[in-house]
Amino acid sequence: MNNPKKNTTGIAMKPLIFPLVLLANIPLAYAADEADKNYCQHYATTATDQNKKNIDNNCGYSGARWSSDYNGQYQWCLTVKNTITQHENSERKKLLKSCMTRKTSRFSSKNQITLPQVCIDANKQYIPIRHIYSRNQYNEDSSTYQPIVDKKGYLQKDFNDDGVDDYLFVERDSTHMRLAMCTSQADGKTLKRKSTSFRIHSEENPTTEISAQRIKYKDGKLIVSDSYQEHNWGTDSITSTYVFDPILDDFNLIHFVKTSTSGDGYRSNSFAEYNLVARSYNIASSCGKYEEGCKNHVEKGSITLRNRPITLSETPVSLNVKWLSPYEKLIPATP
């Protein structure tokens, strides 16, 4: 049988035509070199791993393309051109992504969470969800994660200490994701829904390495971490801490930290902290390796609180909505 990768004999050979599904079982009539063997070992590992994801996620794909037979995938790889195996891997990858998108879409019952009816968007435009997609490593496929770090996928806590559970959750329409809350009112019985301006972001762009938000509630504090990493630009992250204010019926910002690191040496590394309880700030920056006209900077001091509280629902702190400039107005205080 003719080796499509190479013909080491120099003798013209008439190719035999077999159905694709049978090629894996045909003995090879040539000696594959080490490069071919190494390539096909990698291909067979990738192909069987992809089929494991197919099975684990109940995607339901079948046929010759989807096989857990490592040796069969390896032997077949040795009989075809690399462009064909690359195409097969690419097709499996696209189909798996399509499967996961369906399973984590807003219409997936497994991705939706159960809340009191009053907490759900009455117009049914937004649906409460558990998982979103995000990229967590450069050149890796997007994967799902729960922005809210809780086994239920949402927060069910007594935020205002009135003995009645309140709720904080992610909801989405066809294009956007945001935080929403549902809190008990003065009568101790009624829950009131409030959507917020805090956007939850999902990154599937191939240039993105990491983009994720993590939200948890600990010791009476809501901690929101927002991070972004891009291969050349570097990393940016924000950690914002809120406490619930029953008068505002909202979460009020009390502490904020932003860090940036340079990926290519052309911008500064920086750290900025604002403690709205201690009324202090701490700022430091160091120049990038190739940054011109830059001087290292360290600054500490006190701040005067703004007249208007910085709340989760109305003025959320998030990297992706670019709501950082108002913090500069804390020094001096806004009128």
C-alpha positions in Angstrom: 0.0 0.0 0.0 1.3 3.4 -0.9 2.4 5.6 2.0 1.0 9.1 1.5 3.6 10.6 3.8 6.6 9.1 1.9 7.7 6.2 -0.4 11.1 5.0 0.6 11.4 2.2 -2.0 11.4 4.5 -5.0 9.2 2.0 -6.8 5.9 3.2 -8.2 3.1 1.6 -6.3 -0.6 1.5 -7.2 -2.6 2.9 -4.4 -5.3 0.8 -2.8 -8.6 2.5 -2.0 -10.3 1.5 1.3 -13.2 2.9 3.2 -11.9 5.3 5.9 -13.3 3.1 8.7 -11.2 0.2 7.5 -7.8 1.9 7.2 -7.0 1.5 10.8 -7.0 -2.3 10.5 -4.8 -2.6 7.4 -1.2 -3.7 8.0 1.4 -1.1 6.9 3.7 -2.0 4.1 6.4 0.5 4.9 8.6 1.5 7.8 7.4 4.8 9.2 10.3 7.1 10.4 10.5 8.5 13.9 9.0 11.9 13.0 5.9 10.1 11.6 5.6 7.9 14.7 5.9 10.9 17.1 3.4 12.9 15.1 0.9 10.1 15.0 1.3 9.3 18.7 0.4 12.9 19.4 -2.5 12.7 17.0 -3.9 9.5 18.5 -3.6 11.0 22.1 -5.5 14.1 21.0 -8.2 12.1 19.1 -8.9 9.8 22.0 -8.9 12.6 24.5 -11.4 14.4 22.3 -13.6 11.4 22.2 -13.4 11.1 26.0 -14.8 14.7 26.2 -17.5 13.6 23.8 -18.5 10.7 26.1 -18.1 12.6 29.4 -20.3 15.4 28.2 -22.9 13.2 26.5 -22.4 15.0 23.2 -23.6 11.9 21.3 -21.1 12.0 18.4 -20.2 8.7 16.9 -18.7 7.1 13.8 -15.1 6.5 12.6 -14.1 10.0 13.6 -15.0 9.4 17.2 -13.0 6.5 18.6 -11.3 5.6 21.9 -9.1 3.0 20.1 -5.6 4.6 20.5 -3.9 2.0 18.3 -6.5 2.3 15.6 -6.2 6.1 15.5 -2.4 5.8 15.5 -2.2 3.3 12.6 -4.7 5.2 10.5 -2.6 8.4 11.0 0.4 6.7 9.5 -1.6 6.0 6.3 -2.7 9.5 5.5 -1.3 13.0 5.0 -0.9 15.3 7.9 -3.4 17.8 6.5 -6.1 15.1 6.8 -5.3 14.3 10.4 -5.2 18.1 11.2 -8.6 18.5 9.6 -10.0 15.6 11.7 -8.7 17.2 14.9 -10.1 20.6 13.9 -13.5 19.1 13.1 -13.7 17.3 16.4 -12.7 20.5 18.2 -15.4 22.5 16.5 -18.0 19.9 17.2 -17.1 19.7 20.9 -17.2 23.4 21.2 -20.7 23.4 19.6 -21.8 20.7 22.1 -20.5 22.6 25.1 -22.1 25.9 23.9 -25.5 24.1 23.6 -25.1 22.7 27.1 -24.2 25.9 28.7 -26.5 28.2 26.8 -29.2 30.1 28.6 -31.7 27.6 27.2 -30.0 24.7 28.9 -32.0 23.5 31.8 -28.8 22.1 33.4 -27.3 25.5 33.4 -30.2 27.3 34.9 -30.6 27.8 38.6 -33.7 27.6 40.8 -34.7 30.8 42.5 -37.9 32.2 44.0 -40.2 33.3 41.2 -40.1 37.0 42.3 -36.4 37.0 41.8 -36.6 36.1 38.1 -36.9 38.7 35.3 -40.7 39.1 34.8 -40.1 39.8 31.1 -38.1 36.5 30.8 -35.5 38.4 28.8 -32.8 37.5 31.3 -32.4 33.9 32.5 -30.5 33.0 35.8 -27.5 30.8 35.0 -24.8 28.8 36.7 -21.8 28.6 34.2 -20.3 30.8 31.6 -17.5 30.3 29.1 -14.0 31.8 29.5 -10.5 31.2 28.3 -8.1 30.3 31.1 -4.8 29.7 29.3 -3.2 31.0 26.1 -4.0 29.0 23.0 -6.3 26.8 25.0 -10.0 26.1 24.3 -12.6 28.0 26.2 -14.1 26.2 29.2 -16.9 26.7 31.6 -16.6 28.0 35.1 -18.9 29.4 37.8 -18.3 33.2 38.3 -20.0 32.8 41.7 -17.8 30.6 43.9 -20.5 28.5 45.6 -21.5 24.9 45.0 -25.1 26.1 44.1 -23.7 28.5 41.4 -25.4 31.5 43.2 -25.3 33.1 46.6 -28.1 32.4 49.0 -27.2 34.4 52.2 -28.9 36.6 54.8 -27.1 39.8 53.6 -29.1 42.2 55.7 -29.2 40.1 58.9 -33.0 40.0 59.1 -33.4 36.3 59.3 -34.5 35.9 55.6 -32.3 34.6 52.8 -31.3 37.0 50.1 -29.9 36.0 46.6 -27.1 37.2 44.3 -26.8 35.5 40.9 -25.7 35.8 37.3 -28.3 36.2 34.6 -28.1 36.5 30.8 -30.0 37.4 27.7 -28.9 36.4 24.2 -25.8 38.6 24.3 -25.1 39.9 27.8 -24.5 38.6 31.3 -24.9 40.6 34.5 -25.3 40.3 38.2 -28.7 40.6 39.8 -29.8 40.5 43.5 -33.0 39.7 45.3 -33.3 41.0 48.9 -35.8 40.9 51.7 -37.7 44.1 52.4 -38.7 45.8 55.7 -41.7 43.6 56.2 -39.4 40.6 56.6 -41.5 38.6 54.1 -41.2 40.3 50.7 -38.3 39.7 48.3 -37.4 42.5 45.8 -35.5 41.9 42.6 -32.8 44.4 41.5 -30.8 44.0 38.3 -27.4 45.6 38.4 -25.0 47.3 36.0 -22.3 44.9 36.9 -21.4 43.0 33.7 -20.1 39.4 33.7 -17.7 38.9 30.8 -17.0 35.8 28.8 -13.9 35.7 26.6 -13.5 33.2 23.8 -11.3 35.3 21.5 -8.1 33.4 20.6 -5.9 36.3 21.6 -7.2 36.2 25.2 -5.3 34.1 27.6 -7.3 34.7 30.8 -10.4 36.7 31.4 -12.5 35.7 34.4 -14.5 37.1 37.3 -14.8 35.3 40.6 -17.4 36.3 43.2 -17.6 35.0 46.8 -19.2 35.9 50.1 -17.1 35.5 53.2 -17.4 36.9 56.8 -20.1 39.3 55.7 -18.1 40.7 52.8 -18.7 40.3 49.0 -15.4 39.9 47.3 -15.3 40.3 43.5 -12.1 39.5 41.6 -11.8 40.5 37.9 -8.7 39.5 35.9 -7.5 39.8 32.3 -4.3 38.6 30.7 -3.1 39.1 27.1 0.0 37.5 25.7 2.0 40.7 24.9 0.1 43.4 26.9 0.4 41.6 30.3 -2.1 41.2 33.1 -4.6 43.4 34.9 -6.6 42.5 37.9 -9.0 44.1 40.3 -10.2 42.9 43.7 -13.2 44.8 45.1 -14.7 44.2 48.5 -18.3 45.2 49.3 -20.5 45.1 52.4 -24.3 45.1 52.3 -26.0 48.4 53.4 -29.7 47.8 54.4 -30.5 51.5 54.0 -29.2 51.5 50.4 -30.5 47.9 49.9 -27.3 47.5 48.0 -23.6 46.5 48.3 -21.3 49.4 49.1 -17.6 49.4 48.2 -15.2 49.5 51.1 -11.9 48.3 49.6 -10.3 48.3 46.2 -7.0 46.9 44.8 -5.8 47.1 41.2 -2.6 45.5 39.9 -1.0 45.6 36.5 2.0 43.8 35.2 3.8 44.3 31.9 3.9 41.5 29.4 6.3 43.0 26.9 8.3 45.5 29.0 6.8 48.6 27.3 4.4 49.6 30.1 4.7 50.0 33.9 4.0 47.5 36.6 1.6 49.2 39.0 -0.3 48.7 42.3 -3.1 50.9 43.6 -5.1 50.3 46.8 -8.0 52.4 48.2 -9.2 51.6 51.7 -12.5 53.4 52.1 -12.8 52.4 55.7 -9.4 53.6 56.8 -9.7 56.4 54.3 -6.2 55.8 52.9 -4.6 55.1 49.6 -1.3 53.4 48.5 0.0 53.7 45.0 3.2 52.4 43.5 4.5 51.9 40.0 7.8 50.7 38.4 8.8 51.3 34.8 8.8 48.7 32.2 12.1 47.5 30.8 11.7 49.4 27.5 9.4 52.2 28.7 10.8 55.6 27.8 10.5 58.8 29.8 9.1 56.9 32.9 10.0 57.3 36.5 9.2 54.9 39.4 6.6 56.3 41.7 5.4 55.6 45.3 2.7 57.6 47.0 0.6 57.1 50.2 -2.0 59.4 51.7 -5.5 59.9 53.0 -8.7 60.2 51.1 -12.0 61.9 51.8 -15.0 59.8 51.0 -17.2 60.7 48.1 -20.7 62.1 48.8 -22.3 59.4 46.7 -21.6 55.7 47.7 -20.0 53.4 45.2 -22.5 50.6 45.0 -22.5 47.3 43.2 -25.7 47.9 41.2 -25.2 51.5 40.1 -21.5 52.1 39.8 -19.8 48.7 39.8 -16.0 48.3 39.7 -15.0 46.1 36.8 -12.0 46.0 34.5 -14.2 45.3 31.5 -16.6 48.2 31.9 -13.5 50.5 32.3 -14.9 52.2 35.4 -11.5 53.1 37.0 -11.3 56.9 36.4 -13.8 57.9 39.2 -11.2 56.6 41.7 -8.9 59.4 40.7 -11.5 61.8 42.0 -11.2 60.5 45.5 -8.0 62.7 45.7 -9.2 65.3 46.6 -12.8 64.6 47.5 -15.5 65.3 45.0 -17.7 68.3 45.7 
